[in-house]
Amino acid sequence: MKDLVTDGLRLALQPEVTATGSARAAAARKLTACFAEADKLMKSAPRGPTAREHLNEGRNRLNKA
């Protein structure tokens, strides 16, 4: 997934002259599919604090110590 997003962003950031329309469209389709899968996974994830929230809690505890 990381490679897919990286390739898509690389294509999106290229100047129009070097990125072909078909390459851009293919990258857009791949990214759309990737984000759709991520949305589906997030819906099926268990409820509760996220990993980011857990990390922030730990950081806050360390800052108070």
PQR file with spaces between the fields and no chain letter, atoms N, CA, C, O and H, PARSE charges and radii, in Angstrom:
ATOM       1  N    MET     1       0.829   -1.183    0.000 -0.4000 1.5000
ATOM       2  CA   MET     1       0.000    0.000    0.000 -0.0000 2.0000
ATOM       3  C    MET     1       0.880    1.255    0.000  0.5500 1.7000
ATOM       4  O    MET     1       0.571    2.240   -0.672 -0.5500 1.4000
ATOM       5  N    LYS     2       1.983    1.206    0.766 -0.4000 1.5000
ATOM       6  CA   LYS     2       2.895    2.348    0.815 -0.0000 2.0000
ATOM       7  C    LYS     2       3.443    2.652   -0.576  0.5500 1.7000
ATOM       8  O    LYS     2       3.516    3.814   -0.978 -0.5500 1.4000
ATOM       9  H    LYS     2       2.233    0.407    1.311  0.4000 1.0000
ATOM      10  N    ASP     3       3.826    1.612   -1.307 -0.4000 1.5000
ATOM      11  CA   ASP     3       4.364    1.809   -2.656 -0.0000 2.0000
ATOM      12  C    ASP     3       3.316    2.391   -3.592  0.5500 1.7000
ATOM      13  O    ASP     3       3.623    3.244   -4.425 -0.5500 1.4000
ATOM      14  H    ASP     3       3.767    0.668   -0.980  0.4000 1.0000
ATOM      15  N    LEU     4       2.079    1.929   -3.454 -0.4000 1.5000
ATOM      16  CA   LEU     4       0.997    2.419   -4.297 -0.0000 2.0000
ATOM      17  C    LEU     4       0.776    3.909   -4.068  0.5500 1.7000
ATOM      18  O    LEU     4       0.668    4.677   -5.024 -0.5500 1.4000
ATOM      19  H    LEU     4       1.830    1.235   -2.778  0.4000 1.0000
ATOM      20  N    VAL     5       0.708    4.316   -2.811 -0.4000 1.5000
ATOM      21  CA   VAL     5       0.505    5.726   -2.491 -0.0000 2.0000
ATOM      22  C    VAL     5       1.702    6.549   -2.948  0.5500 1.7000
ATOM      23  O    VAL     5       1.531    7.630   -3.512 -0.5500 1.4000
ATOM      24  H    VAL     5       0.796    3.692   -2.034  0.4000 1.0000
ATOM      25  N    THR     6       2.903    6.051   -2.713 -0.4000 1.5000
ATOM      26  CA   THR     6       4.112    6.773   -3.127 -0.0000 2.0000
ATOM      27  C    THR     6       4.137    6.977   -4.637  0.5500 1.7000
ATOM      28  O    THR     6       4.418    8.078   -5.110 -0.5500 1.4000
ATOM      29  H    THR     6       3.041    5.173   -2.255  0.4000 1.0000
ATOM      30  N    ASP     7       3.841    5.916   -5.401 -0.4000 1.5000
ATOM      31  CA   ASP     7       3.827    6.040   -6.860 -0.0000 2.0000
ATOM      32  C    ASP     7       2.757    7.014   -7.318  0.5500 1.7000
ATOM      33  O    ASP     7       2.990    7.820   -8.219 -0.5500 1.4000
ATOM      34  H    ASP     7       3.612    5.021   -5.016  0.4000 1.0000
ATOM      35  N    GLY     8       1.593    6.944   -6.705 -0.4000 1.5000
ATOM      36  CA   GLY     8       0.502    7.848   -7.076 -0.0000 2.0000
ATOM      37  C    GLY     8       0.853    9.299   -6.795  0.5500 1.7000
ATOM      38  O    GLY     8       0.597   10.178   -7.618 -0.5500 1.4000
ATOM      39  H    GLY     8       1.404    6.290   -5.973  0.4000 1.0000
ATOM      40  N    LEU     9       1.440    9.545   -5.635 -0.4000 1.5000
ATOM      41  CA   LEU     9       1.837   10.917   -5.313 -0.0000 2.0000
ATOM      42  C    LEU     9       2.955   11.398   -6.227  0.5500 1.7000
ATOM      43  O    LEU     9       2.973   12.559   -6.637 -0.5500 1.4000
ATOM      44  H    LEU     9       1.648    8.831   -4.967  0.4000 1.0000
ATOM      45  N    ARG    10       3.878   10.511   -6.542 -0.4000 1.5000
ATOM      46  CA   ARG    10       4.969   10.885   -7.454 -0.0000 2.0000
ATOM      47  C    ARG    10       4.393   11.303   -8.809  0.5500 1.7000
ATOM      48  O    ARG    10       4.812   12.310   -9.380 -0.5500 1.4000
ATOM      49  H    ARG    10       3.863    9.568   -6.209  0.4000 1.0000
ATOM      50  N    LEU    11       3.444   10.540   -9.314 -0.4000 1.5000
ATOM      51  CA   LEU    11       2.825   10.889  -10.596 -0.0000 2.0000
ATOM      52  C    LEU    11       2.033   12.184  -10.498  0.5500 1.7000
ATOM      53  O    LEU    11       2.060   13.013  -11.408 -0.5500 1.4000
ATOM      54  H    LEU    11       3.103    9.722   -8.850  0.4000 1.0000
ATOM      55  N    ALA    12       1.331   12.349   -9.388 -0.4000 1.5000
ATOM      56  CA   ALA    12       0.514   13.554   -9.229 -0.0000 2.0000
ATOM      57  C    ALA    12       1.366   14.810   -9.144  0.5500 1.7000
ATOM      58  O    ALA    12       0.932   15.883   -9.563 -0.5500 1.4000
ATOM      59  H    ALA    12       1.309   11.676   -8.649  0.4000 1.0000
ATOM      60  N    LEU    13       2.577   14.690   -8.604 -0.4000 1.5000
ATOM      61  CA   LEU    13       3.437   15.855   -8.432 -0.0000 2.0000
ATOM      62  C    LEU    13       4.329   16.140   -9.634  0.5500 1.7000
ATOM      63  O    LEU    13       4.992   17.176   -9.683 -0.5500 1.4000
ATOM      64  H    LEU    13       2.930   13.818   -8.263  0.4000 1.0000
ATOM      65  N    GLN    14       4.348   15.231  -10.601 -0.4000 1.5000
ATOM      66  CA   GLN    14       5.156   15.457  -11.802 -0.0000 2.0000
ATOM      67  C    GLN    14       4.542   16.585  -12.623  0.5500 1.7000
ATOM      68  O    GLN    14       3.326   16.774  -12.618 -0.5500 1.4000
ATOM      69  H    GLN    14       3.809   14.390  -10.561  0.4000 1.0000
ATOM      70  N    PRO    15       5.385   17.331  -13.326 -0.5600 1.5000
ATOM      71  CA   PRO    15       4.832   18.336  -14.230  0.2800 2.0000
ATOM      72  C    PRO    15       3.947   17.671  -15.287  0.5500 1.7000
ATOM      73  O    PRO    15       4.170   16.519  -15.659 -0.5500 1.4000
ATOM      74  N    GLU    16       2.961   18.396  -15.755 -0.4000 1.5000
ATOM      75  CA   GLU    16       2.018   17.866  -16.742 -0.0000 2.0000
ATOM      76  C    GLU    16       2.718   17.314  -17.984  0.5500 1.7000
ATOM      77  O    GLU    16       2.243   16.353  -18.589 -0.5500 1.4000
ATOM      78  H    GLU    16       2.781   19.332  -15.452  0.4000 1.0000
ATOM      79  N    VAL    17       3.827   17.910  -18.358 -0.4000 1.5000
ATOM      80  CA   VAL    17       4.514   17.506  -19.584 -0.0000 2.0000
ATOM      81  C    VAL    17       5.035   16.075  -19.480  0.5500 1.7000
ATOM      82  O    VAL    17       4.985   15.338  -20.465 -0.5500 1.4000
ATOM      83  H    VAL    17       4.213   18.690  -17.866  0.4000 1.0000
ATOM      84  N    THR    18       5.532   15.665  -18.321 -0.4000 1.5000
ATOM      85  CA   THR    18       6.145   14.357  -18.207 -0.0000 2.0000
ATOM      86  C    THR    18       5.161   13.261  -17.802  0.5500 1.7000
ATOM      87  O    THR    18       5.399   12.086  -18.084 -0.5500 1.4000
ATOM      88  H    THR    18       5.573   16.264  -17.521  0.4000 1.0000
ATOM      89  N    ALA    19       4.071   13.625  -17.151 -0.4000 1.5000
ATOM      90  CA   ALA    19       3.099   12.618  -16.721 -0.0000 2.0000
ATOM      91  C    ALA    19       2.011   12.497  -17.786  0.5500 1.7000
ATOM      92  O    ALA    19       1.306   13.463  -18.079 -0.5500 1.4000
ATOM      93  H    ALA    19       3.878   14.579  -16.923  0.4000 1.0000
ATOM      94  N    THR    20       1.885   11.313  -18.353 -0.4000 1.5000
ATOM      95  CA   THR    20       0.866   11.129  -19.386 -0.0000 2.0000
ATOM      96  C    THR    20      -0.503   11.029  -18.741  0.5500 1.7000
ATOM      97  O    THR    20      -0.626   10.672  -17.569 -0.5500 1.4000
ATOM      98  H    THR    20       2.458   10.529  -18.114  0.4000 1.0000
ATOM      99  N    GLY    21      -1.521   11.343  -19.510 -0.4000 1.5000
ATOM     100  CA   GLY    21      -2.890   11.267  -19.017 -0.0000 2.0000
ATOM     101  C    GLY    21      -3.253    9.856  -18.588  0.5500 1.7000
ATOM     102  O    GLY    21      -3.934    9.670  -17.579 -0.5500 1.4000
ATOM     103  H    GLY    21      -1.421   11.633  -20.461  0.4000 1.0000
ATOM     104  N    SER    22      -2.800    8.847  -19.356 -0.4000 1.5000
ATOM     105  CA   SER    22      -3.150    7.478  -19.015 -0.0000 2.0000
ATOM     106  C    SER    22      -2.440    7.022  -17.748  0.5500 1.7000
ATOM     107  O    SER    22      -3.021    6.285  -16.952 -0.5500 1.4000
ATOM     108  H    SER    22      -2.247    8.998  -20.175  0.4000 1.0000
ATOM     109  N    ALA    23      -1.194    7.446  -17.545 -0.4000 1.5000
ATOM     110  CA   ALA    23      -0.468    7.099  -16.322 -0.0000 2.0000
ATOM     111  C    ALA    23      -1.128    7.766  -15.127  0.5500 1.7000
ATOM     112  O    ALA    23      -1.248    7.159  -14.063 -0.5500 1.4000
ATOM     113  H    ALA    23      -0.722    8.045  -18.192  0.4000 1.0000
ATOM     114  N    ARG    24      -1.548    8.990  -15.292 -0.4000 1.5000
ATOM     115  CA   ARG    24      -2.219    9.724  -14.222 -0.0000 2.0000
ATOM     116  C    ARG    24      -3.558    9.073  -13.890  0.5500 1.7000
ATOM     117  O    ARG    24      -3.918    8.943  -12.720 -0.5500 1.4000
ATOM     118  H    ARG    24      -1.451    9.484  -16.157  0.4000 1.0000
ATOM     119  N    ALA    25      -4.282    8.671  -14.910 -0.4000 1.5000
ATOM     120  CA   ALA    25      -5.581    8.018  -14.689 -0.0000 2.0000
ATOM     121  C    ALA    25      -5.396    6.671  -13.997  0.5500 1.7000
ATOM     122  O    ALA    25      -6.175    6.316  -13.112 -0.5500 1.4000
ATOM     123  H    ALA    25      -3.989    8.776  -15.860  0.4000 1.0000
ATOM     124  N    ALA    26      -4.376    5.924  -14.394 -0.4000 1.5000
ATOM     125  CA   ALA    26      -4.108    4.630  -13.762 -0.0000 2.0000
ATOM     126  C    ALA    26      -3.736    4.822  -12.298  0.5500 1.7000
ATOM     127  O    ALA    26      -4.187    4.065  -11.438 -0.5500 1.4000
ATOM     128  H    ALA    26      -3.743    6.213  -15.114  0.4000 1.0000
ATOM     129  N    ALA    27      -2.920    5.826  -12.011 -0.4000 1.5000
ATOM     130  CA   ALA    27      -2.543    6.108  -10.627 -0.0000 2.0000
ATOM     131  C    ALA    27      -3.765    6.520   -9.815  0.5500 1.7000
ATOM     132  O    ALA    27      -3.916    6.115   -8.662 -0.5500 1.4000
ATOM     133  H    ALA    27      -2.554    6.441  -12.710  0.4000 1.0000
ATOM     134  N    ALA    28      -4.628    7.316  -10.410 -0.4000 1.5000
ATOM     135  CA   ALA    28      -5.842    7.747   -9.720 -0.0000 2.0000
ATOM     136  C    ALA    28      -6.741    6.557   -9.407  0.5500 1.7000
ATOM     137  O    ALA    28      -7.320    6.483   -8.323 -0.5500 1.4000
ATOM     138  H    ALA    28      -4.505    7.645  -11.347  0.4000 1.0000
ATOM     139  N    ARG    29      -6.860    5.624  -10.352 -0.4000 1.5000
ATOM     140  CA   ARG    29      -7.684    4.421  -10.109 -0.0000 2.0000
ATOM     141  C    ARG    29      -7.099    3.580   -8.984  0.5500 1.7000
ATOM     142  O    ARG    29      -7.830    3.091   -8.123 -0.5500 1.4000
ATOM     143  H    ARG    29      -6.390    5.684  -11.232  0.4000 1.0000
ATOM     144  N    LYS    30      -5.777    3.413   -8.991 -0.4000 1.5000
ATOM     145  CA   LYS    30      -5.126    2.624   -7.940 -0.0000 2.0000
ATOM     146  C    LYS    30      -5.301    3.280   -6.580  0.5500 1.7000
ATOM     147  O    LYS    30      -5.598    2.603   -5.596 -0.5500 1.4000
ATOM     148  H    LYS    30      -5.183    3.811   -9.690  0.4000 1.0000
ATOM     149  N    LEU    31      -5.117    4.601   -6.517 -0.4000 1.5000
ATOM     150  CA   LEU    31      -5.274    5.295   -5.250 -0.0000 2.0000
ATOM     151  C    LEU    31      -6.717    5.246   -4.760  0.5500 1.7000
ATOM     152  O    LEU    31      -6.963    5.087   -3.565 -0.5500 1.4000
ATOM     153  H    LEU    31      -4.875    5.152   -7.317  0.4000 1.0000
ATOM     154  N    THR    32      -7.661    5.380   -5.669 -0.4000 1.5000
ATOM     155  CA   THR    32      -9.071    5.300   -5.300 -0.0000 2.0000
ATOM     156  C    THR    32      -9.383    3.935   -4.713  0.5500 1.7000
ATOM     157  O    THR    32     -10.078    3.837   -3.702 -0.5500 1.4000
ATOM     158  H    THR    32      -7.462    5.509   -6.641  0.4000 1.0000
ATOM     159  N    ALA    33      -8.876    2.880   -5.339 -0.4000 1.5000
ATOM     160  CA   ALA    33      -9.094    1.525   -4.829 -0.0000 2.0000
ATOM     161  C    ALA    33      -8.428    1.342   -3.473  0.5500 1.7000
ATOM     162  O    ALA    33      -8.982    0.696   -2.584 -0.5500 1.4000
ATOM     163  H    ALA    33      -8.311    2.960   -6.160  0.4000 1.0000
ATOM     164  N    CYS    34      -7.247    1.907   -3.320 -0.4000 1.5000
ATOM     165  CA   CYS    34      -6.503    1.804   -2.063 -0.0000 2.0000
ATOM     166  C    CYS    34      -7.268    2.499   -0.938  0.5500 1.7000
ATOM     167  O    CYS    34      -7.414    1.937    0.148 -0.5500 1.4000
ATOM     168  H    CYS    34      -6.796    2.432   -4.043  0.4000 1.0000
ATOM     169  N    PHE    35      -7.752    3.699   -1.182 -0.4000 1.5000
ATOM     170  CA   PHE    35      -8.488    4.428   -0.157 -0.0000 2.0000
ATOM     171  C    PHE    35      -9.826    3.770    0.142  0.5500 1.7000
ATOM     172  O    PHE    35     -10.281    3.797    1.286 -0.5500 1.4000
ATOM     173  H    PHE    35      -7.634    4.155   -2.064  0.4000 1.0000
ATOM     174  N    ALA    36     -10.467    3.178   -0.862 -0.4000 1.5000
ATOM     175  CA   ALA    36     -11.716    2.455   -0.627 -0.0000 2.0000
ATOM     176  C    ALA    36     -11.471    1.259    0.288  0.5500 1.7000
ATOM     177  O    ALA    36     -12.270    0.988    1.184 -0.5500 1.4000
ATOM     178  H    ALA    36     -10.098    3.155   -1.791  0.4000 1.0000
ATOM     179  N    GLU    37     -10.375    0.549    0.067 -0.4000 1.5000
ATOM     180  CA   GLU    37     -10.022   -0.587    0.930 -0.0000 2.0000
ATOM     181  C    GLU    37      -9.713   -0.107    2.343  0.5500 1.7000
ATOM     182  O    GLU    37     -10.112   -0.750    3.315 -0.5500 1.4000
ATOM     183  H    GLU    37      -9.726    0.770   -0.661  0.4000 1.0000
ATOM     184  N    ALA    38      -9.013    1.006    2.467 -0.4000 1.5000
ATOM     185  CA   ALA    38      -8.701    1.556    3.789 -0.0000 2.0000
ATOM     186  C    ALA    38      -9.984    1.948    4.519  0.5500 1.7000
ATOM     187  O    ALA    38     -10.115    1.700    5.718 -0.5500 1.4000
ATOM     188  H    ALA    38      -8.690    1.527    1.677  0.4000 1.0000
ATOM     189  N    ASP    39     -10.926    2.555    3.806 -0.4000 1.5000
ATOM     190  CA   ASP    39     -12.211    2.911    4.421 -0.0000 2.0000
ATOM     191  C    ASP    39     -12.950    1.671    4.904  0.5500 1.7000
ATOM     192  O    ASP    39     -13.531    1.670    5.990 -0.5500 1.4000
ATOM     193  H    ASP    39     -10.820    2.756    2.832  0.4000 1.0000
ATOM     194  N    LYS    40     -12.925    0.612    4.089 -0.4000 1.5000
ATOM     195  CA   LYS    40     -13.597   -0.631    4.471 -0.0000 2.0000
ATOM     196  C    LYS    40     -12.950   -1.228    5.721  0.5500 1.7000
ATOM     197  O    LYS    40     -13.648   -1.696    6.620 -0.5500 1.4000
ATOM     198  H    LYS    40     -12.453    0.613    3.208  0.4000 1.0000
ATOM     199  N    LEU    41     -11.635   -1.211    5.777 -0.4000 1.5000
ATOM     200  CA   LEU    41     -10.927   -1.742    6.935 -0.0000 2.0000
ATOM     201  C    LEU    41     -11.205   -0.920    8.187  0.5500 1.7000
ATOM     202  O    LEU    41     -11.349   -1.477    9.276 -0.5500 1.4000
ATOM     203  H    LEU    41     -11.068   -0.830    5.046  0.4000 1.0000
ATOM     204  N    MET    42     -11.283    0.397    8.041 -0.4000 1.5000
ATOM     205  CA   MET    42     -11.563    1.250    9.191 -0.0000 2.0000
ATOM     206  C    MET    42     -12.955    0.984    9.753  0.5500 1.7000
ATOM     207  O    MET    42     -13.159    1.044   10.965 -0.5500 1.4000
ATOM     208  H    MET    42     -11.166    0.849    7.157  0.4000 1.0000
ATOM     209  N    LYS    43     -13.916    0.690    8.873 -0.4000 1.5000
ATOM     210  CA   LYS    43     -15.276    0.399    9.338 -0.0000 2.0000
ATOM     211  C    LYS    43     -15.329   -0.905   10.124  0.5500 1.7000
ATOM     212  O    LYS    43     -16.158   -1.056   11.022 -0.5500 1.4000
ATOM     213  H    LYS    43     -13.750    0.642    7.888  0.4000 1.0000
ATOM     214  N    SER    44     -14.455   -1.842    9.794 -0.4000 1.5000
ATOM     215  CA   SER    44     -14.477   -3.129   10.482 -0.0000 2.0000
ATOM     216  C    SER    44     -13.515   -3.168   11.670  0.5500 1.7000
ATOM     217  O    SER    44     -13.430   -4.183   12.362 -0.5500 1.4000
ATOM     218  H    SER    44     -13.782   -1.719    9.065  0.4000 1.0000
ATOM     219  N    ALA    45     -12.796   -2.082   11.911 -0.4000 1.5000
ATOM     220  CA   ALA    45     -11.847   -2.029   13.028 -0.0000 2.0000
ATOM     221  C    ALA    45     -12.615   -1.959   14.343  0.5500 1.7000
ATOM     222  O    ALA    45     -13.688   -1.359   14.410 -0.5500 1.4000
ATOM     223  H    ALA    45     -12.865   -1.257   11.348  0.4000 1.0000
ATOM     224  N    PRO    46     -12.071   -2.565   15.375 -0.5600 1.5000
ATOM     225  CA   PRO    46     -12.761   -2.505   16.670  0.2800 2.0000
ATOM     226  C    PRO    46     -12.815   -1.071   17.190  0.5500 1.7000
ATOM     227  O    PRO    46     -11.928   -0.257   16.933 -0.5500 1.4000
ATOM     228  N    ARG    47     -13.882   -0.793   17.927 -0.4000 1.5000
ATOM     229  CA   ARG    47     -14.027    0.543   18.509 -0.0000 2.0000
ATOM     230  C    ARG    47     -13.057    0.702   19.664  0.5500 1.7000
ATOM     231  O    ARG    47     -12.632   -0.277   20.277 -0.5500 1.4000
ATOM     232  H    ARG    47     -14.602   -1.454   18.136  0.4000 1.0000
ATOM     233  N    GLY    48     -12.722    1.917   19.945 -0.4000 1.5000
ATOM     234  CA   GLY    48     -11.819    2.206   21.043 -0.0000 2.0000
ATOM     235  C    GLY    48     -10.761    3.190   20.602  0.5500 1.7000
ATOM     236  O    GLY    48     -10.790    3.690   19.477 -0.5500 1.4000
ATOM     237  H    GLY    48     -13.068    2.713   19.447  0.4000 1.0000
ATOM     238  N    PRO    49      -9.838    3.462   21.482 -0.5600 1.5000
ATOM     239  CA   PRO    49      -8.788    4.433   21.149  0.2800 2.0000
ATOM     240  C    PRO    49      -7.932    3.951   19.980  0.5500 1.7000
ATOM     241  O    PRO    49      -7.672    2.759   19.818 -0.5500 1.4000
ATOM     242  N    THR    50      -7.510    4.907   19.184 -0.4000 1.5000
ATOM     243  CA   THR    50      -6.629    4.585   18.065 -0.0000 2.0000
ATOM     244  C    THR    50      -5.191    4.493   18.560  0.5500 1.7000
ATOM     245  O    THR    50      -4.884    4.890   19.684 -0.5500 1.4000
ATOM     246  H    THR    50      -7.721    5.875   19.316  0.4000 1.0000
ATOM     247  N    ALA    51      -4.334    3.976   17.727 -0.4000 1.5000
ATOM     248  CA   ALA    51      -2.921    3.886   18.076 -0.0000 2.0000
ATOM     249  C    ALA    51      -2.361    5.275   18.336  0.5500 1.7000
ATOM     250  O    ALA    51      -1.550    5.454   19.245 -0.5500 1.4000
ATOM     251  H    ALA    51      -4.583    3.653   16.814  0.4000 1.0000
ATOM     252  N    ARG    52      -2.774    6.243   17.564 -0.4000 1.5000
ATOM     253  CA   ARG    52      -2.304    7.619   17.752 -0.0000 2.0000
ATOM     254  C    ARG    52      -2.730    8.141   19.126  0.5500 1.7000
ATOM     255  O    ARG    52      -1.954    8.818   19.800 -0.5500 1.4000
ATOM     256  H    ARG    52      -3.433    6.098   16.825  0.4000 1.0000
ATOM     257  N    GLU    53      -3.957    7.827   19.541 -0.4000 1.5000
ATOM     258  CA   GLU    53      -4.420    8.259   20.860 -0.0000 2.0000
ATOM     259  C    GLU    53      -3.608    7.596   21.974  0.5500 1.7000
ATOM     260  O    GLU    53      -3.270    8.241   22.967 -0.5500 1.4000
ATOM     261  H    GLU    53      -4.587    7.277   18.994  0.4000 1.0000
ATOM     262  N    HIS    54      -3.299    6.315   21.810 -0.4000 1.5000
ATOM     263  CA   HIS    54      -2.456    5.626   22.790 -0.0000 2.0000
ATOM     264  C    HIS    54      -1.073    6.273   22.875  0.5500 1.7000
ATOM     265  O    HIS    54      -0.545    6.472   23.970 -0.5500 1.4000
ATOM     266  H    HIS    54      -3.573    5.791   21.004  0.4000 1.0000
ATOM     267  N    LEU    55      -0.497    6.598   21.738 -0.4000 1.5000
ATOM     268  CA   LEU    55       0.820    7.238   21.728 -0.0000 2.0000
ATOM     269  C    LEU    55       0.775    8.612   22.387  0.5500 1.7000
ATOM     270  O    LEU    55       1.684    8.975   23.133 -0.5500 1.4000
ATOM     271  H    LEU    55      -0.925    6.437   20.849  0.4000 1.0000
ATOM     272  N    ASN    56      -0.275    9.372   22.115 -0.4000 1.5000
ATOM     273  CA   ASN    56      -0.404   10.691   22.732 -0.0000 2.0000
ATOM     274  C    ASN    56      -0.558   10.583   24.247  0.5500 1.7000
ATOM     275  O    ASN    56       0.001   11.393   24.986 -0.5500 1.4000
ATOM     276  H    ASN    56      -1.014    9.077   21.509  0.4000 1.0000
ATOM     277  N    GLU    57      -1.312    9.590   24.711 -0.4000 1.5000
ATOM     278  CA   GLU    57      -1.453    9.373   26.154 -0.0000 2.0000
ATOM     279  C    GLU    57      -0.092    9.112   26.781  0.5500 1.7000
ATOM     280  O    GLU    57       0.247    9.705   27.806 -0.5500 1.4000
ATOM     281  H    GLU    57      -1.766    8.932   24.110  0.4000 1.0000
ATOM     282  N    GLY    58       0.689    8.226   26.167 -0.4000 1.5000
ATOM     283  CA   GLY    58       2.013    7.921   26.674 -0.0000 2.0000
ATOM     284  C    GLY    58       2.909    9.146   26.682  0.5500 1.7000
ATOM     285  O    GLY    58       3.643    9.381   27.643 -0.5500 1.4000
ATOM     286  H    GLY    58       0.413    7.745   25.335  0.4000 1.0000
ATOM     287  N    ARG    59       2.850    9.911   25.632 -0.4000 1.5000
ATOM     288  CA   ARG    59       3.663   11.119   25.540 -0.0000 2.0000
ATOM     289  C    ARG    59       3.257   12.113   26.629  0.5500 1.7000
ATOM     290  O    ARG    59       4.109   12.730   27.267 -0.5500 1.4000
ATOM     291  H    ARG    59       2.254    9.720   24.852  0.4000 1.0000
ATOM     292  N    ASN    60       1.952   12.259   26.833 -0.4000 1.5000
ATOM     293  CA   ASN    60       1.483   13.173   27.879 -0.0000 2.0000
ATOM     294  C    ASN    60       1.932   12.729   29.263  0.5500 1.7000
ATOM     295  O    ASN    60       2.312   13.551   30.096 -0.5500 1.4000
ATOM     296  H    ASN    60       1.259   11.757   26.314  0.4000 1.0000
ATOM     297  N    ARG    61       1.886   11.409   29.504 -0.4000 1.5000
ATOM     298  CA   ARG    61       2.349   10.895   30.793 -0.0000 2.0000
ATOM     299  C    ARG    61       3.838   11.165   30.997  0.5500 1.7000
ATOM     300  O    ARG    61       4.268   11.523   32.093 -0.5500 1.4000
ATOM     301  H    ARG    61       1.577   10.741   28.827  0.4000 1.0000
ATOM     302  N    LEU    62       4.614   10.990   29.937 -0.4000 1.5000
ATOM     303  CA   LEU    62       6.055   11.241   30.028 -0.0000 2.0000
ATOM     304  C    LEU    62       6.349   12.726   30.250  0.5500 1.7000
ATOM     305  O    LEU    62       7.261   13.080   30.998 -0.5500 1.4000
ATOM     306  H    LEU    62       4.265   10.699   29.047  0.4000 1.0000
ATOM     307  N    ASN    63       5.573   13.588   29.599 -0.4000 1.5000
ATOM     308  CA   ASN    63       5.782   15.034   29.742 -0.0000 2.0000
ATOM     309  C    ASN    63       5.467   15.486   31.160  0.5500 1.7000
ATOM     310  O    ASN    63       6.086   16.424   31.661 -0.5500 1.4000
ATOM     311  H    ASN    63       4.832   13.301   28.992  0.4000 1.0000
ATOM     312  N    LYS    64       4.512   14.831   31.812 -0.4000 1.5000
ATOM     313  CA   LYS    64       4.132   15.212   33.173 -0.0000 2.0000
ATOM     314  C    LYS    64       5.129   14.698   34.200  0.5500 1.7000
ATOM     315  O    LYS    64       5.227   15.239   35.301 -0.5500 1.4000
ATOM     316  H    LYS    64       4.009   14.069   31.405  0.4000 1.0000
ATOM     317  N    ALA    65       5.871   13.652   33.840 -0.4000 1.5000
ATOM     318  CA   ALA    65       6.805   13.038   34.811 -0.0000 2.0000
ATOM     319  C    ALA    65       8.034   13.873   35.029  0.5500 1.7000
ATOM     320  O    ALA    65       8.907   13.495   35.810 -0.5500 1.4000
ATOM     321  H    ALA    65       5.791   13.213   32.945  0.4000 1.0000
